[in-house]
Amino acid sequence: MSGRETGAGITITLLGKPGCHLCDDAREVIERVARDLDVTWEERDITQSREDSEQYWEQIPVTLINGVQHDFWRVDENRLRAAIAKLREAA
């Protein structure tokens, strides 16, 4: 899944796995924030990558912003919005 192709080069990545209820909750928050702030988002299934599985298995869902870990286990919507705003200010 992926959002729009705009957003000043900001991409939110959700790392999760099938059957993860916390991942479902995180997806809802990320979809909403990405839509509202017009940024791209993507989702990666950690079961499809040995490296992702080894690194993130006990932390999912994990949220990355432009490839940098932002959150794990739960996505705080206000914190995610603030991080994106900060990136935009710095650009």
WODAUR-V994485 format. One record per run of one state. SS is the DSSP state (hx for helix, st for strand, lp for the rest). FROM is the first residue (numbers start at 1). LEN is the number of residues. If there is no record, write none. Layout:
SS | FROM | LEN
SS | FROM | LEN
This chain:
lp | 1 | 1
st | 2 | 1
lp | 3 | 8
st | 11 | 6
lp | 17 | 4
hx | 21 | 17
lp | 38 | 2
st | 40 | 6
hx | 46 | 3
lp | 49 | 1
hx | 50 | 7
lp | 57 | 5
st | 62 | 4
lp | 66 | 2
st | 68 | 5
lp | 73 | 4
hx | 77 | 14
lp | 91 | 1
